[in-house]
Amino acid sequence: MTSLPAGVERREFDGRESLATRGEPVSGEPTDGDWRRWDPRRSKLGAMLERGMETGLAGDETVLYLGAAAGTTVSHVADFAGPTYAVEFAARPARDLLAVCGPRPNLFPLLKDARKPETYAHVVEPVDVVIQDVATRGQARVALANRRFLREDGRLLLAVKARSEDVARDPDEVFDEVLEALEEGFEVLETRSLEPYHDDHLGVVARPR
């Protein structure tokens, strides 16, 4: 089985083994002492780890997280990573994200549009990892636009949402199109379906060219 980042373990909750990180709970998830369950059905990155993808995460990385929403997944990331920049455009989930950041001094919320990285380029330092979970058309364009922040040996961890690109098209056709567009600035290292945790989603690991 693929190794997990330092700070992520498999622990038992209610009789079932699951991923877990140490940190303050954010949504009433089960806990075991300082550890809290990381539910892959609520987290694309959690699903990538459960599916055994080689994310390259070791722990203590500097992270740019695109599409942080209310902060469920990015809170787990901040629990094991270093400085973590959380970009979210919608005001309502961003309010919840602020609460998640409170007990996590390494988690920095940015109420910005991931499609416009120039609006936060003055804040974000070079990062080891870009994690992208953005529900919009042009997901490859978003990744390419934010490539500027990745170090040469960095990684892109992308969850492609087929229905956000085109709700009517065959998901496999959408995935092929997104991967082809990514090739403009990334070398794709691995892809894997995120089912059964997320329908019509493809996990992608890539590195900058």
N, C-alpha and C positions, 0 to 999 in steps of 0.2 A: 504494500500500500504506500502511496505517496506520503512523504514526511510532511508534517504540519509545521507551520512557523512556530518559533519559540513564543510561548505565551498563549498558544492554542492547544487544547488537549481534548481527548475523548473521555467523557465522564458520564456516569449514570444518573438519569433524572426519571423519577417515577417508573423505574424498572427498565428504562430503555436508554441505550448508549447514544450520546450525541456530542457534537462539537460544543466546546465551551471556552469562554474567556473569563478572566478575572476583571470585574468592574461593576459599577453601579447599574442595577437593572433599569431598563427604560420603558418597558411595556408589560410589566407583570410576568415576565418569563420565569420559568422554574429556576431555582438557585440551589447550590450545594456549597454552603459556606460562602467564600468569596467568589465562587465560580457561578456563571449564569449560562443558561442554554443558548446556543446559537442555532436558530431554526433555519434550515436550508430552504424551507418553503416560504420564508419571508425575506430571503437574502440570496441574490444571484451569486455573490462571491462565496457564500456558505455552500451553495449548490455546486459551484466549481470545485471546491475542496472535497465535498462528499463524493463527487464524480471522479475524484482521483486525478484532476488536472495538475500538470506541473506548473504551478503559478510562479515559481521562483521566489516566493515569499519566505524569508527566514526569520523575520522579526526585527523591529527597530528601524524599519525603512522610513524614509520621508515620502509621504503619500499626497497625491492630489486626487480627491474623490469627486467625480462629476455626477450630479444627480443624487445628492445626499437625502432628499426628501425629508422625512421627519427624524432621520438619524438612526434608524434601527441598525443597518449594516455598518455605517461609518462609526458607530459607537464601539462595535466589536473590533473594527480595524484600529481605532485609537487605543483600545485596550492592549494591543500587542505591538503597535508601530511607534515610530517616533513622531515628529511634527506631522500633523494630518490636516490638510486644507479641504474643507467641505463646501462645495459649490452647490447652491440650490436657488432656483429662480422664483418659485412660487412662494408668496408671502405666508400663506397659512401653514404649510409644513415647516417653513423656516422658523416659525415661532416655536414649534416643538423641538426643532434642531437646537435652538439656543439653550433650551432646558437641558438637553443631552450634553451640551458642551460644558455646563457649569462645573461638574465634578471632574472634568477632563481638561487639565491645563494645556495639553498638547493638541487639542482639537479646536481648529479655528474656522468659524462659520463665515461664509461669504455669500451674501444675497446678490448673486450675479447670474448671468446667462452663460451657460457653458459653450454656447455657440459664438460668444464674443470674448475670447480670452484676453484680448487687449484691455478689457475693463478691470482685470485683476492681475495683470502681468507685473504691476509694480509691487504686489504683495507677496506673490508666490515665489519661493526659492526653487532652484533646480531640485527635482524629485527623482526618487528611485523607481516609483511606481505611479502610473495613472490607472485608476479604477473607474470605469465608466458604466453607468446604469441610467441612461437618459432615454426617456420615452418621447422620441421626436423623429421626424423624418430626417434623413441625412446623418445617420449615426456615424458613418465613416468620416464625413466631413468634420464632425465634432472632434473625433479622435485625431484627425490630421491637424486640425487647428491648434489642439493642445499638445501636440508633439513637441513644441518648442520648450516645454518645461522638463521633458525627460532627459536624464543623463544618457550618455552614449550607450551605456550598458544597462539601461533601464528596461522596464517591462510595461506593456499595456495589457490590462486585464479587462476585457470588454464583454458585456452581456448584450448581444444583438437581439432586439425585440422585433420579430418579423411583422407583427400586427401594427407596430408604430410606423413602419416604413410604408406598408400597403396592406390594408386589412383584407383585400380581395385576392391577392396573389398567393401562389403556392409558397409556403415558408422557405422551402429549399432553394427556390429561384431567388428569393430575397437574400438569403444568406450568401449565395454565390455572388450576387451583385455587390453586396457590402464588402465581402472579402476581396473581390477584384479591386474595388475602390481603395481599400486599405493599403494595397500593394504599392501605391504611390509613395508612401512614406514609411511603411512597416514591412518587416518580414514576419509572416504568420508562422508561429512555431507549433501551435496545436489548436484544434477545434473539437468541441464535443457538445452534443445536445444536453440541455439542462433538465430534460425530463427524467424522472417523473415529478420533479420539484416545480418546474415551470414549463408550461406548454409553449411551443413555438418560440423558444429561446435557444440561442447558440452561444456557448462560452468560447471566447477567443483569447489565446495568449500570443502576444506579438512583441517584437523588439524593434526599435527604430533603425531604419537603414542609414 
